[in-house]
Amino acid sequence: MSFSRDDQPSSPLKAETLLVTSGRDTKAQKGFVNPPVVHGSTVLYPTADDLHAHRGEFQYGRRGTPTTRALQDAMMALEGPQCAGVGIAPSGAAAISTTLLAVLKAGDHLLVCDNVYRPSRNFANGILARYGVETTYFDPLMGAGIAALFKPNTRAVLVEAPGSQSFEMPDIPAIAAVAHARGALMIDDNTWATPLYHRSLELGADISIQAATKYIGGHSDIMFGTISANAKAWPLITEAIQLLGVCAGPDDVFLAIRGLRTLAVRLAQHYRSGLDMARWLAARPEVIRVLHPAIESDPGHAIWKRDFTGASGLFSVVLKPAPQKADDALLDTVKLFGMGYSWGGFESLVIPFDCAPYRTATRWAPGGPTLRLHIGLEDVEDLKADLERGFAALKAASG
C-alpha cells in the first residue's frame, strides 16, 4: 500500500502536533476523531467510464483504504518534507525485504553495515544471493572510508543507526554522500529512534524503514512496517509494493495509527528512563560498559548528538565474565524484565546475545557476556530494584 507527497500539503506544525493531527479528516469521518477501520477488497465504480479509467480515490483494498491513507498521511508528516511517499508492510522484516527487492536486481552489489538487524543479513545471504545479488559487509564506523568498497555495480547501501544489538553509530551523511556520488541509494533502518528523533531522509538517506511493530505500535500487539522514500527512490518502492502484493491488515493499520498518536509522550519517557537506567548500570560493579550512543563515553555519542534529537529505551550492557549459570540466574530472577524478543512496547525486556557467530567485517569481542535491555514505562526505581535482585543472584551463582 502506498501514498505519495502529491496528496499532502506541507505543514509548519511541530512533530508532536503533527502526530496528533495528521491523517485526521473529521468531516469525512462523520465527526469521529479516529478514521474508520475499513475491511474491504472490492471497490465499486459508479460508471463504466470510471471503471475503464480506474478513476477514483481508491481502486482496490490491497492498494489502499481510508484507514491506510490516514496512517500514511501521518507518517509522511512525521518524516518531513523530503518524504515523497510511504508504503506499509505487514512487518519490519517485510519492509526491509520489499525495499531491497525494489532497488536491486540480478548482478547488482549491495553494501550492508556489519551491525545490521540479523534478519536483514539473512535475507541478503539467502534470497538476494539466490537471485544473483552480491553483498559485502562493512565496519559500521567506516564513514566516508566506505568508498573503497564500492564496485561499478554497487546499487545500494543499507545501514542501521544505531545497530539494535551492539549500538555502533554509522555516519549517515558521510556514507550517503559517497553513495550518491557513485549513483547508489542509501537505506536506513531507523527503527531505534523513529523519525521523531532522527529524520534520516533529511540527512541523506533515500529510504527510511521502520519496524513499526516497535515504537510506532508501542503496545506489543501488532506486526507492522513502513517504508518512507524520497522522490528519487519512491517510484521503485511503490512499484515493488504493487508487484509483490505487499499490504497489511486493517486492524493492525488502525492500531499503528493509535500508537502513532501517543508516540511523542511514550518515546520521551522511554528516552528519560533508558538514559537513567544506562547511567545507573554504567556505575555497577558487575558491568564493564554500557552500549548506548546517548551516553557521553560512547564512541558514537558525537554522531548521535549531531544527528539525533533524542534516544529510545533500547541499549546493551557488557557484563564482567561469569559462568553461564550465573548469567542465567540473573535472567531467571528478574520479574519486571521479561525475556522475549522485539522491543518498543510498554514493558521492559532483556535478552542475552552474541554477535560473534555472524559478524564478518568486524570482530565482536566485548570482553564479557552481553545483555540487551529495553526500558519500558515502569518506574525506574522499581526496575533498578529488580536488577539489584538479579545481580545478587548472579553473584551468588558465581561461587
VOZAKE-739914 format. One record per atom (N, C-alpha, C): x, y, z. Coordinates in pm, whole numbers, plus 50000, padded with zeros to 5 digits. Each point is the difference from the previous one (the first is absolute). Layout:
BEGIN
XYZ...
This chain:
BEGIN
500844988250000499165011850000500885012350000499695009849917500875011649988499215012949999500685010850031499385013250006501095010249976499755010149917501085008849958499835014350050501115007449993500045014050042499045008649919499694996049876499105007949917498645002050066499644990950090498695000650062499985008050129501145005250042500075006250132500745013249996499405010950054500705012850005501035000150111500995009049989500985001550106499375006950120500624998850117499435005750122501105006150086499735011650064500995006250089499924994750142499104990950028499804995250137501174991550047500194999750133501044991750060499614985349992501024991450011499774985649983498984994650099500075004650126499074995150101498555003149963499795011949942498655003849957499584992149877500924998149908499684992549880499604985650032500634994150102499654986450038498534999050042499495010650059498635000050049499015003949891500405009149913499035005949906500034994249859501134994849955500114995349861499184987349978499484998649879499234988249967498624999850063499525011650042498665000750060499145009449917498904995049951499035008049926498654997550064499695008050101498794997350078498735001649918500045008449897498825001449913499754987049926501074994549939499864987449928499684988550094500415001450127499784989550099498705002150078499105008349943498685002550059500115005350142501075007850026500165006250130500834992150098500274987449972500774991850093501485004149995500674998950116501415003750010500884990349922499704987250009500834989849936499424995749865500864996149906499504995349870499314986550015499134996649908499364986950005500994988949969499764988250053500794988349965499314993449882500555002149882499374995049878500484985949971499104990350011500284986349958499424998649859500854999949900499454999449866501024996149896499524993749897500834996849884499455007349877498744997249965499425005649878499515014350021500345008549904499505013849995499145001249874498765004450014499095000949887500145013549930499924999649866500095012149918498595003949957499705013050000498635004249968499624998749853501005001049909499704999149857501054991449930499664995649880500954992349920501215008549964499785012749977501105009049967500995000950116499485001050122500875000250119500774986950014499334989049971500644986950009501144998949899499755003949876501044999149897501205008750034499745011650061501075009550031500634997750137499494990050073500454997850140499915013150078498895006949979499825013250060499404998750140500555007450093499484999950136501135000650100499705004450121501035001250103500574986450037499184989750001500434986450031499524990649891500854990149964499654990649895499834985650047500784996450104499964986350049500614999950140499484991350087500415000350141501494998550022500654991449918501444998250017500795012649967499445008549917500695012349959499735011750095499184997950099499765010750096498545002150033499775004750122498665002750050500055013150079498855005250043500055011850086500814997850128500054987750048500784997050122501495001049972500454993849890501435000849969500405014249963499115007349934500315013849963500265008650123499234998050105500175007850122501394997750060500424987350004501324996950056501115005749912499904998249871501055004749911500115015250002498885006750010499995014650010500785004550124499724993550113500685003650124501494996649996500344988649940501414996349990500785009649911499395004549892500675009549912500265013150072499045004450079500175012250077501164998650099500114988350061501064997550096501364999349933500084993849884501284998549929500535013349949499145009549969500465013149956499905002049851500355011949951499765003649860500794992049898501074993250041500764991849906499264987249962498974996650075499274987549977499025001949885500184992149894499115000849884498874989950006500124990050086498964989950011500304990050108498974993250048500134990050106499294987349958500704988850010499384987149978499904992650131499004991550015499864992350123500104985149970500524992750098500264985849984499544992750126499824986849993499484992650115500994997650111501275004249984500994998750107501215008549964500885002150097501235007149971500884992249905500064986850019500794991649910499475000749857498685000649985499405001249866500325013549938500075010450084500375013249948501424999949947500904993250070501394999149957500124991849872499384988349997500124991449882499355006549878498865006650018499355006949888500905011049946500635007450089500895010949958501184994649920500634989550049501164994649930499624994249864498844993649993499554994849871499655011449905499595011250056499615011549917501205006549933501135000550071501135007949950501114991649937499904986750009501064991249950499494990649892500924995449918499694990049898501194990549987499824989349928501074990249981501245006949943501154996850060501265005849955500415012450078499125004950088500335012050078500834996450123500575010450059500814998850121499395008650109499914994450120499425006850116501035001050111500095011750063500835001950118499125000650124500364992250102499184998950121500875001950123499545008450091500695002450127500074987050081501144997150057500224987250067499164998450127499435011050051499194999150122498514999949971499634997349875498605001049960499174989050065498725002550012498984990650048500214986449933500094989550080500404987049944499074994849890498675001550011499164995749888500325007249869500475012450006500435006949878501194992849939500914996150086501194992649956499604986549940499074993250066499564987049950499335001349863499265010749979499355002149871501045002449891501015008150033501065002749902500774987249967500334992250102500784987849978499174988749938498695000950014499134989549949499355003649869498905007250006499225003149880500805008249900500665010750045500725008449905501144992349933500724992250078501084992149941499464990049898498864994250030499384990349910499645006349866499675012950005499615007049877501135008449941501244997150041501145005949933500415013850046499675003650123500455012650057501134997150098501115006749983501164998350088499935010050115500324995550121499985008750117501385000550064500455012150032501245002150074499655007250130500514994850111499755006250130501165009250036499705010850071501035009750032499925004450146501115005050050500105005050136499055011850018499124999750101499075011050021500685013650020501274999850041500705012550031500835005249883499844994249881500835003849885499765014349953498775004750008499705013249948500315000949851500635011149960500325002149859500984989849946500694992750088500924989649956499324988749925498684999750004499254989849927500235001049850500515011449954500255001949856500874989049943500924994750082500914989649951499284986949969498804998350051499264987549981499065000449881499815011649940499065001149889500554993049875499074994149926500304993849872499185007049892500314997949875499215006249894498524996450007499684988250057498614995550006499375001750138500625007850089499415002550132498785009049983498864995350045498755007349980499405005750128500394994650116499375004750124500904997350119499795007950106500674998250128498914999350107500064989850085499034998350108500705001750135499485009150082500545001950134498874999250102500394998450124499085000750113500645009550101499295010650037500605010450082499215002150129500554995350114501164991250013499584985449982500994990949997499694985849995499224995950124498954992149984499084997450110500454989250098501264995749991500594991550104501295006150052500915003249908501325004950042500125015249999499095007149937499815014550014501125008749946500804994849905500915008949929499165009849917500515012149986499265010649931500665003649867499424996049888500565003849870499765014849971500885005749921499905014149961499185000849872498715002150012499114999749884500325010849898500205012750039500325010049898501264996849921501044995050068501254996849930499824988349905499314989650046499784988249915499085003449884498965007950026499075003949894500705008149892500905009050040500725008249901500814991249905500654989850057500784990849916499074992149908498904994950055499074992049922499435008149884499585012250028499385008249896501005003949891501255002150041501025003549900500244988549902499644987950043500194988249915498694994449947498945007650012498724995949942499264989450077500344998150129499344989850081499005006550096499064991950047499015004750096500434996750142499605008550093500304998350143498724996050073500044988750070498834994850073500344999750149499115005550082500225000350144498874992950073500354990150081499034994150093499985009250122498955007950010499895010850100499064996450114499884987150029499034995450100500345004950141501285000650034500425003150138499535013850045500205010249918499665013750040498685004749942499524993749895498825004149925500255013849936499185003949903500195013349941499745011550096499434997050116499805010550100501335005350050500974991250020501305003950053501124999649896499704995049881501064998949899499375000049862500045011349933499455001049865501104996649900500194987249977501134995649919499875004349854498775002049950499845004749863500605014049983499965008050105500585013449993501524999750011500554988750045501454998850017500664992749883499224996549898500604993949882499484986349965499284993550090499434987049966498945001849893499934990549909498955000249897498754992750046500204990350089498904991850050500174998250150498935002150074499984998350145499004989050034500484989650066499164988450034499705000150150498754996950033499614998550139499444985950021500494993150103499274988450049498965005850096498845003649944498965006850079499394990850105500364987349995499694990650109500495005750133501105007449994500635005150121499325012650051500685011549992499505012050067498755006049939499824998749871498795005849940498774992750051500024986949999498914992350061499975002350150501134997450064500205003750139499374991350106499254989749960499294992150101500194985049983500994996049920500334985849982498824991749952499165006149915498824992749955499795000249849501005005049923499864999649854501344996449937499934995549875501184998649914499785009949886500995008649975499785010749904501325006049955500045005349878501195006749949499635011549910500875010149993499785011149907501275002549919499815004649877501105003449910499775014249951500825009350046499895014049959501145003149904499705006749890501015002349897499945014249946501165004749952500045013049936499554998849854499995011249930499465000149864500794990849906501294998650023500824991549914499654985250016499804995750123499794985750027498544995949999499095009550018498604996450017499414992049884500275003349874499434991849892500404985350009501214997150042500454986150015499224993050111499785007250111499304994150114498544997349967499335009749943498574998049971499794989049896500914998949902499894989349902500154986450068501004998650088500224987150065498834996250090499475009650071498864997350088498824994449920499745006249885498884995449918500274986449938501214998049946500304987549931500134988250096500495002650120500164989350099498724997450079499025008849985498754998150072500135002550149500905008950039500255002650142498895008750057499414995650109498985008050069499914995250145499265007450080499834996550141498514999850032499634992350101498594998950038499475012950061498735003149980499455012650047500025001950150499884989350076500025001550146501395004150048501044994349940501365004050036500285014349956499455003849884500175013849954499385009650103498824996750045499335008650098500795000950130500524988650046500795000150123501295007949983500584999849879501195008249975499655014850005498845003849946499555013950010499855003950146499354991550077499775003050142501335001550074500954991049970501295001250065500735012649960499895003849873500705011849951499545012650073498735000750038499485011950067500705002850133500454989750068500645001950130501514997749994500574999149880501434997149986500865010250074499685012749989500855010450059500104998550151498894998050067500044999250147500624986850044499724989249928500594987250039501504999949978500445004749883501424999549969500805009250092499405011250040500685008950096500244992850132499044992050043500174992550125501024988849984499954992949886501014989749974501415006349999500135011649940501285007249992500515003250140499155006450081500425003950136500354987850084499114990250000500234988250084501204992049951500134998749868501124992549944501335006250036500095013349990501255006850034500314998750148498985001250083500174998450145500534985950031499374989949942500424986350025501404997349945500315005649883501324997849941501095005850088499795011950051501005006250087500134992550132498914995250052500044992250124500784987049978499744993449887500694987549971501495002349974500355011449940501415002949972500825000850129499345003250111500705001250128499974987050080499354989749951499904987550072501324992249992500384993250108501254992349999499924987749909498804995449967499864988249914500155003349852500025012849965499945004449861501355005449952500484995149887501225005349939499715013249930498945000149918499625012549934498584999049947499445011649972498655001149944500115004249854499224993749914499995003249858498755008349972500165013250001498875009249985500555013149945499675003749876500615011849939499675013250067498975000750084499695012450069500855001950126500774989750039500935001250112501285006849951500475009850075501125008249954501264991949968500224989150067501204992049979499904990649881498834998949939499814990749890500725005049875500664991049924500715004349878499115006849897498714997050002499095006049903499305012450049500405005050117499265011150060500035012849916501145003149940500115012449923499044999849880499914988549932499074998949888498565000750049499714993250110498655000650056499635014450034500885007150064499715013950040499805009049879500724997349892499895008149879498724997049921499634987149989498964995949908498674996350062499954998450132498794995550069499515010650098498725000250025499445009050102499554992450124500194987150002499634992050116500434985649980499664991750097500354985949996498804991850047500094987249982498914991350044500424992450126499234989850034500284992650123500804987449979500604998349881500724987749968501505002250003500714991850075501465000550005500514986650054501334998549999500604987450047501055002750107500324989550074501065000850102500944988149983501265002450029501004989450002500294996950146499744987650041500234995950138501414994650018500495000450122501274993650030499854985049982501064993249956499904985549977499524992650123499094990649978499464991750106499534987049939499844989550078499494987449944498625001849938499704991849901498705000849934498864998650101500184991350100498934998050097499745012550082501025008450018499815012450074499215010249918500335000949871499235009049912498554995449992499804986949991498644994849994499255002550130500724999750112499365002850129499455014250003500765009449943499505013849990498705000349920500014993649884498825000249913498804993350065500244989350074498914992850063499465007150123500775009350056499595006850123499185012649973500365007649897499275012549976498554996949964499105008550044498574998149977499405010849911500485012450011499465010949919500574999949859501194994549986500624998649867499614986449943499115000049903499624987649936501074995649903500134987149981500934994549901499244997549870500275008049900499284998549874500585009049893499784996349876500545007749888499055011449964500465008549914499395012749964500255010150110499415011649988500165011150094499095011449954499975010950073499205011549963498645000450063499614989650074498725000050068500105006850136498944999450076499965006650131500784992550106500384987449971500624991650101501524999249983500694997850111501454998449996500354985649963501104998649923500434987049951501504998450014500454987650004501434997150002500254987149923501065000049918500444987749933501534999849999500604988250013501444998849975500234999149850501165004349953500304998949858501504998849980500384995249883501414998849963500105002149850500605010949958500135003249857501124992349931500904994050077501214994249943499754989949888499014991050012499844989749896499635005449863499425011949991499575004649868500645013049954500885006050078500765011549950501044995149900500175007349891500994996149900501005011049967499605012650016500915011149969500695005450124499484996750115500565004750127500034988450099500835001350101500104989750103499235004550124499114991650047499215003350119500644993050120500695007750083500654994750120499875010550110498835001450059499755010850096500674998150135500514988050029500694997850127499174993150105498764996949969499134993250095498654997349937499134993050071498664997349948499205012849983499105000149905499245012249969498504997650015499335010350051498555000050013499445012149928498914998049926499285011349944498785002850086499845012550039498905004150085499085009549926498724998050015499045010349959499345005350126500135013050021499425006350118498615004849964499024994150067498615003149971499505012150077498735000050030499375011650064499784998150150500624989650057499924998150145500825010850073499815001250128500805009250082501454995150002500945009049978501404995849990500554994750132499515005050112500484994850128499584985550019498814996649954499574986050005500864991349908500365005449884500864992549907501404998050058500525010250065501324998750062499974989550111498935000150079499884990150108499914985949942499314998749888499884987049935501374995049954500795008949939501344996249957500944997750118499795007350108500804997650123499834985550044498774995250000499754986150037500664990549900499965003749873500664991849900501504999450019500625011550028501445000450022500384992250126499165000450101500264992150122499994985149967499064995849916499954985949959501214996349916500435009149913501214997749920501214997950090500135008550100501144999150091499974986850077498834996250049499874987750077500334987749915499605000349872500254988649913501414999549946500725011250016501395000349951500944992550093499534997450121500804992350094501085008050064
